[in-house]
Amino acid sequence: MTKKEKENWVLDLVNIVKEENEKNRDCLTTSQLGRPLGLTAREVYEKLCSLGVLYYSHHRYMLTKAYCYRGLMMYRNFVYFSKEGERKLRRYPVWTPSGVESLRKLIAKEMK
């Protein structure tokens, strides 16, 4: 692959990821979800696990069966390159507006 082809390939990939992430632009990260409650992202994950909303498996937090079809969470992607120049894609969860509202109420109720 020539340098020009590689540059075009990277630009195409970046545009695809931007398009994909546009779908969840209004979503919040876990840190943003917990900030008004005075919680860190880790504390939010721990609370949601204790409430049965999430479980931890294979280095990832996943929604439990009872919550997975409620539209609470989506994924955001980002592309980066390793030191060796290998393209990597990383996904992380973000919370939908309805998910933020529901989960903040659930966590606040549990904290009382």
C-alpha positions, 0 to 999 in steps of 0.5 A: 500500500502506498503512502497516499493509499494508506492516508486515504484509507485512514481518512475513510475509516475516520469518516466511517467512525464519525458517522457511526458515532453521530448516532449516539451524540446525545449519549453520556459517558459513565463518568458524565452519568455519575458526576451529578451523583458525586460518583466516579465511573467505577463507582457507577459501574459497581452500583449498577452491578449491585443493582443487577443492571450490569455484570462484568465478564471478559473485561467488559461491563454488560447489561443483564438480560432484564435490562438489555432491551430497554434502550439504556446503552449504546456504544461509541467507537474510536480508532487509534494506531499502535506503535507498530502502526497497526489499526485498533478499534476500541468500543466503550459504552455510553448511556442514552438520554432515557437510560441516564434518567432511569439509572440516575433515579435508580442509583439515587434511590439506592443511595438513600 
